[in-house]
């Protein structure tokens, strides 16, 4: 794919280097177009070395090739990172006073802006209006991250991490269309990762869930406009998604407490976490020593079914109008195949949608791709084609939107 990476003149311009390398390492042809002010932060030679392509800022370089028209026409994706307040203002007005803004006018492919600026600039009515204009024109404008800004300031306006920008950009290539802003004003609770049930201060019962699918759901939902609370179990290796409230838990009991708290008033709850069905009945206060106090058996106690509990709460009126989505990691056995077990689980749980993944070596857990089926309480079944976990997340959200009250 031919990707244009536009770089605005902000201190976060150095992060564009990691983004360019990520695109080139995955086989894309990358053309970097910085603004003049961006070159005050990162030199032209750096971008040329990383992309293997010439770097210019004005429309009068290589005039015979008409680059201010050709580059945009031939692009499969344009990513602007960082997108400064000034650059977005010029793009919203349809200015063409340098090579980057001219390219934006000629591009007919998906366009992704990754904003980076101080909080006051991001929240200023002029920037808010410019973002709305860009989205109305079909561009995707990411919600920025919150955190440390230039100097000692903190708040929303931080550039999302390059890996997160890369993930959303890759999703746009997979979908081949803009992400809708159809979750604006909605509040979603999403769970992710596996729980850990302690046996002693050192050991625990756990599972292979990495949390990547739940994090993908949270990222995509936030970029579709939702207010997202992500309740995460064992996800220590994953970077927090931008514009998402993150709540950490460890055990299934802690997960239930957090879900019960945050689900109140939510428009939807998506239970993507891999919750342990059982926990050790007794937790040793000190490490269990081999040959000294090691048990012959480890008695287990069944954990409460959080998904079924949510459905019960809705039936009783405590979660009236809340859409509920479950996940099922299944394997076939002598009693039936994956879909047979999944259909039975959907009937038992009573949720609106059930995402079904066939699991095994290299499938679903601990990988970056996923596939499966989406079962509806109305009897519908949809195959989820193999692709990134962000793509699967977007398909699940596509199906969820019509169910929201």
C-alpha positions as CSV (number, residue, x, y, z in Angstrom):
1,X,0.0,0.0,0.0
2,X,1.1,3.6,-0.7
3,X,0.9,5.6,2.5
4,X,1.6,9.3,3.0
5,X,2.7,10.3,6.5
6,X,2.2,14.0,7.1
7,X,4.1,15.5,10.0
8,X,3.0,18.8,11.7
9,X,5.3,21.1,13.5
10,X,5.0,20.0,17.1
11,X,7.3,18.5,19.7
12,X,5.6,15.1,19.1
13,X,7.1,15.1,15.6
14,X,9.8,12.8,16.8
15,X,7.2,10.0,17.3
16,X,6.5,10.1,13.6
17,X,9.8,8.4,13.0
18,X,8.6,5.3,14.8
19,X,5.4,5.4,12.9
20,X,7.2,5.6,9.5
21,X,9.4,2.7,10.5
22,X,6.4,0.6,11.5
23,X,4.7,1.2,8.1
24,X,7.9,0.4,6.1
25,X,8.6,-2.8,8.2
26,X,5.2,-4.1,7.3
27,X,5.8,-3.7,3.6
28,X,4.2,-0.4,2.8
29,X,5.6,2.2,0.5
30,X,5.8,5.4,2.6
31,X,6.2,9.0,1.5
32,X,6.8,11.5,4.3
33,X,5.6,15.1,3.8
34,X,6.5,17.4,6.8
35,X,5.6,21.0,7.2
36,X,8.4,23.5,7.3
37,X,8.0,23.9,11.1
38,X,8.1,20.1,11.5
39,X,11.7,20.2,10.1
40,X,12.6,22.3,13.1
41,X,12.1,19.2,15.2
42,X,13.2,16.3,12.9
43,X,15.5,16.8,10.0
44,X,14.7,16.0,6.4
45,X,17.5,13.4,6.2
46,X,15.9,11.4,9.0
47,X,12.6,11.0,7.2
48,X,14.4,10.2,3.9
49,X,16.5,7.5,5.5
50,X,13.5,5.9,7.2
51,X,11.2,6.0,4.2
52,X,13.6,5.6,1.3
53,X,11.7,8.4,-0.5
54,X,12.6,12.1,-1.1
55,X,11.2,14.6,1.4
56,X,9.9,18.1,0.4
57,X,7.6,20.6,1.9
58,X,6.7,22.9,-1.0
59,X,4.8,22.5,-4.2
60,X,7.7,23.7,-6.4
61,X,10.0,20.7,-5.9
62,X,10.0,18.1,-8.8
63,X,7.5,20.3,-10.7
64,X,7.4,18.0,-13.8
65,X,5.9,15.2,-11.6
66,X,3.2,17.6,-10.2
67,X,3.7,16.1,-6.8
68,X,1.0,18.3,-5.1
69,X,-1.6,16.4,-7.2
70,X,0.0,13.1,-7.9
71,X,0.9,12.1,-4.3
72,X,-2.6,12.5,-3.0
73,X,-4.2,10.8,-6.1
74,X,-2.0,7.7,-5.8
75,X,-2.2,7.3,-2.0
76,X,-4.1,4.5,-0.3
77,X,-4.0,6.2,3.1
78,X,-2.9,9.5,4.5
79,X,-1.9,9.7,8.2
80,X,-1.1,13.1,9.8
81,X,0.9,12.7,13.0
82,X,1.2,14.9,14.8
83,X,-1.7,17.0,13.6
84,X,-1.2,20.4,15.2
85,X,-4.0,22.9,15.7
86,X,-2.6,25.1,12.9
87,X,-2.4,22.2,10.5
88,X,-5.9,21.0,11.2
89,X,-7.2,24.6,10.8
90,X,-5.6,24.9,7.4
91,X,-6.9,21.5,6.3
92,X,-10.4,22.4,7.5
93,X,-10.4,25.6,5.5
94,X,-9.2,23.8,2.3
95,X,-5.9,25.7,2.2
96,X,-3.2,24.5,-0.2
97,X,-0.3,26.6,0.8
98,X,2.3,23.8,1.1
99,X,2.7,20.3,-0.2
100,X,1.0,18.6,2.7
101,X,-2.3,20.6,2.6
102,X,-2.3,20.3,-1.2
103,X,-2.0,16.6,-0.9
104,X,-4.9,16.5,1.5
105,X,-7.1,18.2,-1.1
106,X,-6.3,15.7,-3.8
107,X,-6.4,12.5,-1.7
108,X,-9.5,10.4,-2.2
109,X,-8.4,7.7,0.2
110,X,-9.0,7.4,3.9
111,X,-7.4,10.2,5.9
112,X,-6.4,9.9,9.6
113,X,-5.5,12.9,11.8
114,X,-3.7,12.2,15.1
115,X,-3.9,15.4,17.1
116,X,-1.2,16.7,19.4
117,X,-1.4,20.0,21.2
118,X,-1.9,21.5,24.6
119,X,-5.2,20.9,26.3
120,X,-6.3,24.5,26.0
121,X,-5.7,24.4,22.3
122,X,-7.5,21.1,21.8
123,X,-10.6,22.3,23.8
124,X,-10.7,25.8,22.1
125,X,-14.0,26.3,20.2
126,X,-12.0,27.0,17.0
127,X,-10.3,23.6,17.2
128,X,-13.5,21.9,18.1
129,X,-15.2,23.4,15.1
130,X,-12.2,22.5,12.8
131,X,-12.3,18.9,14.0
132,X,-16.1,18.7,13.3
133,X,-15.5,20.1,9.8
134,X,-12.8,17.6,9.1
135,X,-15.0,14.7,10.2
136,X,-17.9,16.1,8.2
137,X,-15.6,16.0,5.1
138,X,-15.0,12.3,5.8
139,X,-11.7,12.4,7.6
140,X,-10.9,10.4,10.7
141,X,-9.7,12.5,13.6
142,X,-8.4,10.5,16.6
143,X,-9.2,11.3,20.1
144,X,-5.9,12.4,21.7
145,X,-4.4,10.7,24.7
146,X,-4.2,12.3,28.1
147,X,-0.9,12.6,29.9
148,X,2.3,14.6,30.1
149,X,2.5,17.5,27.6
150,X,5.3,20.0,27.0
151,X,6.8,21.2,30.2
152,X,5.0,20.2,33.4
153,X,1.5,20.4,31.9
154,X,-0.7,17.3,31.7
155,X,-4.1,16.7,30.2
156,X,-5.9,15.6,27.0
157,X,-3.9,16.6,23.9
158,X,-1.0,14.1,24.0
159,X,-0.3,12.3,20.7
160,X,-1.4,8.7,20.9
161,X,1.5,6.2,20.8
162,X,2.8,5.3,17.4
163,X,1.6,1.7,17.8
164,X,-2.0,2.9,18.4
165,X,-1.9,5.2,15.4
166,X,-0.6,2.3,13.3
167,X,-3.3,0.0,14.5
168,X,-6.1,2.5,13.6
169,X,-4.5,3.3,10.3
170,X,-4.3,-0.5,9.5
171,X,-8.0,-0.8,10.4
172,X,-8.9,1.9,7.9
173,X,-7.0,0.0,5.2
174,X,-8.9,-3.2,6.2
175,X,-12.3,-1.5,6.3
176,X,-11.6,0.7,3.3
177,X,-13.9,3.4,4.8
178,X,-14.0,5.9,7.5
179,X,-14.9,4.9,11.1
180,X,-18.4,6.2,11.9
181,X,-18.9,8.5,14.9
182,X,-22.0,6.5,15.8
183,X,-21.1,6.0,19.5
184,X,-20.9,9.7,20.3
185,X,-22.7,10.3,23.6
186,X,-22.8,6.6,24.5
187,X,-21.1,5.0,27.5
188,X,-19.6,1.6,27.2
189,X,-18.0,-0.7,29.7
190,X,-15.6,-3.2,28.3
191,X,-13.6,-6.0,30.1
192,X,-10.3,-7.4,28.9
193,X,-7.6,-9.9,29.8
194,X,-7.6,-12.9,32.1
195,X,-8.2,-13.0,35.8
196,X,-5.7,-14.5,38.2
197,X,-6.9,-16.5,41.2
198,X,-4.2,-16.7,43.9
199,X,-3.2,-20.0,45.4
200,X,-0.5,-18.5,47.6
201,X,1.5,-15.2,47.5
202,X,3.5,-16.5,44.5
203,X,1.2,-18.8,42.5
204,X,-2.1,-18.4,40.8
205,X,-4.6,-20.1,38.5
206,X,-4.9,-18.2,35.2
207,X,-5.4,-18.5,31.5
208,X,-3.7,-17.5,28.2
209,X,-5.8,-14.4,27.5
210,X,-3.6,-11.4,26.6
211,X,-6.3,-8.8,26.7
212,X,-5.6,-7.7,23.1
213,X,-9.1,-8.2,21.9
214,X,-10.7,-6.2,24.7
215,X,-8.2,-3.4,24.3
216,X,-9.0,-3.3,20.6
217,X,-12.7,-3.0,21.4
218,X,-12.0,-0.1,23.8
219,X,-9.7,1.7,21.3
220,X,-12.1,1.4,18.4
221,X,-15.2,2.4,20.5
222,X,-13.4,5.5,21.8
223,X,-12.5,6.5,18.3
224,X,-16.1,6.1,17.3
225,X,-17.0,8.6,20.0
226,X,-17.9,6.5,23.0
227,X,-17.0,7.2,26.6
228,X,-15.3,4.0,27.5
229,X,-14.4,2.4,30.8
230,X,-12.0,-0.5,30.3
231,X,-11.8,-3.0,33.2
232,X,-8.6,-4.9,32.6
233,X,-7.2,-8.0,34.2
234,X,-3.8,-9.4,33.3
235,X,-2.7,-7.0,30.5
236,X,0.6,-5.8,31.8
237,X,2.3,-5.7,28.4
238,X,-0.4,-3.5,26.7
239,X,-0.2,0.2,26.5
240,X,-3.3,2.0,27.8
241,X,-5.7,3.1,25.0
242,X,-6.1,6.8,24.3
243,X,-9.2,8.5,25.6
244,X,-10.2,5.5,27.7
245,X,-10.8,5.2,31.5
246,X,-8.7,2.2,32.6
247,X,-9.6,0.2,35.8
248,X,-7.2,-2.6,36.8
249,X,-8.4,-5.7,38.6
250,X,-6.8,-9.1,39.4
251,X,-9.4,-11.7,40.4
252,X,-12.9,-12.6,39.2
253,X,-14.4,-11.3,42.4
254,X,-12.7,-7.9,41.8
255,X,-13.9,-8.0,38.2
256,X,-17.5,-8.5,39.3
257,X,-17.3,-5.7,41.8
258,X,-15.9,-3.3,39.1
259,X,-18.5,-4.4,36.5
260,X,-21.4,-4.0,38.9
261,X,-20.2,-0.5,39.8
262,X,-19.5,0.8,36.3
263,X,-22.3,-0.9,34.4
264,X,-24.9,1.2,36.1
265,X,-26.2,3.7,33.5
266,X,-24.0,2.2,30.7
267,X,-25.5,1.9,27.3
268,X,-23.6,-1.4,26.7
269,X,-21.4,-3.8,28.5
270,X,-19.0,-6.0,26.5
271,X,-17.5,-8.9,28.4
272,X,-14.4,-9.7,26.5
273,X,-12.4,-10.7,29.6
274,X,-11.4,-14.4,30.1
275,X,-12.9,-14.9,33.6
276,X,-11.7,-17.9,35.6
277,X,-14.6,-20.3,36.3
278,X,-13.0,-21.5,39.5
279,X,-10.7,-20.2,42.3
280,X,-8.8,-22.0,45.0
281,X,-11.1,-22.5,48.0
282,X,-8.2,-21.7,50.4
283,X,-5.4,-19.2,49.8
284,X,-2.2,-19.9,51.7
285,X,-0.8,-17.0,53.6
286,X,2.8,-18.1,52.9
287,X,4.4,-19.8,49.9
288,X,3.5,-23.5,49.7
289,X,6.8,-25.4,50.0
290,X,7.6,-28.6,48.1
291,X,7.9,-31.7,50.2
292,X,6.7,-29.7,53.3
293,X,3.1,-28.6,53.1
294,X,2.3,-29.4,49.4
295,X,-1.3,-30.4,49.0
296,X,-2.5,-33.7,47.4
297,X,-5.4,-31.8,45.9
298,X,-6.4,-28.2,45.5
299,X,-10.1,-27.7,46.3
300,X,-11.8,-25.3,44.0
301,X,-14.8,-23.0,44.4
302,X,-16.9,-21.9,41.5
303,X,-16.8,-18.2,40.7
304,X,-20.0,-16.3,40.1
305,X,-21.1,-16.0,36.4
306,X,-20.7,-12.3,35.8
307,X,-22.2,-12.3,32.3
308,X,-25.3,-14.1,33.5
309,X,-25.5,-11.8,36.5
310,X,-25.6,-8.8,34.2
311,X,-28.5,-10.3,32.3
312,X,-30.3,-11.0,35.5
313,X,-29.8,-7.4,36.7
314,X,-31.3,-6.2,33.4
315,X,-34.3,-8.4,33.8
316,X,-34.8,-7.1,37.3
317,X,-34.6,-3.5,36.1
318,X,-31.3,-2.4,37.5
319,X,-29.7,-2.3,34.1
320,X,-32.8,-1.4,32.1
321,X,-32.0,-0.8,28.4
322,X,-28.3,-1.8,28.6
323,X,-27.1,-4.0,25.7
324,X,-25.0,-6.9,26.8
325,X,-22.3,-8.6,24.7
326,X,-20.5,-11.8,25.7
327,X,-17.5,-13.7,24.5
328,X,-17.0,-17.4,24.2
329,X,-13.7,-19.2,23.7
330,X,-14.7,-22.7,22.5
331,X,-13.2,-26.0,21.3
332,X,-15.1,-28.8,19.7
333,X,-15.4,-32.2,21.5
334,X,-17.4,-35.4,21.3
335,X,-20.6,-33.6,22.3
336,X,-20.5,-31.0,19.4
337,X,-18.5,-28.5,17.5
338,X,-17.6,-24.9,18.4
339,X,-20.9,-23.5,17.1
340,X,-23.0,-26.1,18.9
341,X,-21.5,-25.2,22.2
342,X,-21.7,-21.5,21.5
343,X,-25.4,-21.7,20.6
344,X,-26.1,-23.5,23.9
345,X,-24.1,-20.9,25.8
346,X,-26.0,-18.0,24.2
347,X,-29.3,-19.7,25.2
348,X,-28.0,-20.1,28.8
349,X,-26.5,-16.6,29.2
350,X,-29.3,-14.6,27.6
351,X,-27.1,-11.8,26.3
352,X,-27.9,-9.9,23.1
353,X,-24.8,-10.9,21.2
354,X,-22.2,-13.6,21.7
355,X,-18.8,-13.4,20.0
356,X,-17.4,-16.9,19.5
357,X,-13.8,-17.7,19.0
358,X,-12.4,-21.2,18.2
359,X,-9.3,-21.4,20.4
360,X,-6.1,-23.5,20.2
361,X,-2.5,-23.1,19.4
362,X,-2.0,-19.8,17.6
363,X,-5.7,-19.0,17.6
364,X,-7.4,-16.1,19.5
365,X,-5.1,-16.0,22.5
366,X,-1.8,-14.2,22.6
367,X,-1.9,-13.2,18.9
368,X,-2.7,-10.1,17.0
369,X,-5.4,-11.6,14.7
370,X,-8.8,-13.1,15.3
371,X,-11.9,-14.5,13.6
372,X,-15.0,-16.4,14.6
373,X,-18.8,-15.9,14.6
374,X,-21.2,-13.4,16.0
375,X,-24.4,-14.9,17.3
376,X,-27.5,-12.8,18.0
377,X,-30.3,-13.5,20.5
378,X,-32.6,-13.1,17.5
379,X,-31.1,-16.2,15.9
380,X,-28.8,-14.4,13.5
381,X,-25.3,-15.8,12.9
382,X,-22.5,-13.8,11.1
383,X,-19.1,-15.1,10.3
384,X,-16.3,-12.8,11.4
385,X,-13.5,-13.1,8.8
386,X,-9.9,-13.5,9.7
387,X,-8.2,-10.1,10.3
388,X,-6.8,-7.9,12.9
389,X,-8.4,-7.7,16.3
390,X,-9.3,-4.1,15.6
391,X,-11.2,-5.3,12.5
392,X,-13.1,-7.8,14.6
393,X,-13.8,-5.2,17.2
394,X,-15.2,-2.8,14.5
395,X,-17.5,-5.6,13.2
396,X,-18.8,-6.3,16.7
397,X,-19.5,-2.6,17.3
398,X,-21.2,-2.4,13.9
399,X,-23.6,-5.1,15.2
400,X,-24.0,-3.5,18.6
401,X,-25.0,0.0,17.5
402,X,-28.5,-0.9,16.3
403,X,-29.2,-2.5,19.7
404,X,-28.5,0.6,21.7
405,X,-31.5,2.2,23.4
